[in-house]
Amino acid sequence: QVQLVESGGGLVQAGGSLRLSCAASGIIFNIYTMGWYRQAPGKQRELVATIASYGSTNYADSVKGRFTISRDNAKATVHLQMNSLKPEDTAVYYCYAERRISYWGQGTQVTVSS
């Protein structure tokens, strides 16, 4: 059974930082592309960042220079370091894993107050 369990969300003031983590089980982690999406109220889910099995990264323009995605294959964990947070970053953040099919975590709330 595949499980993706997110942690690290919470409430932070604008300009602050949070670090999200996603622990994966039930997959051969190091061959999967991992990533983060987010969904704000009333909006569609959008890509935040991805990291390929070999380490190549991709970011949404809105988070470039502020967010950093990383992975620890030994611990089957992917992280999202979020700095200089803005109120518009407020959303539920979802971890996902993809290799031919996709798996999703349950989401973790990030709220940035102005």
Secondary structure, DSSP 8 states (H G I E B T S, - for coil): --EEEEE--EEEETT--EEEEEEEESS-GGGSEEEEEEE-TTS--EEEEEE-TTS-EEE-TTTTTTEEEEEETTTTEEEEEE-S--GGG-EEEEEEEESSSEEE---EEEEEE-
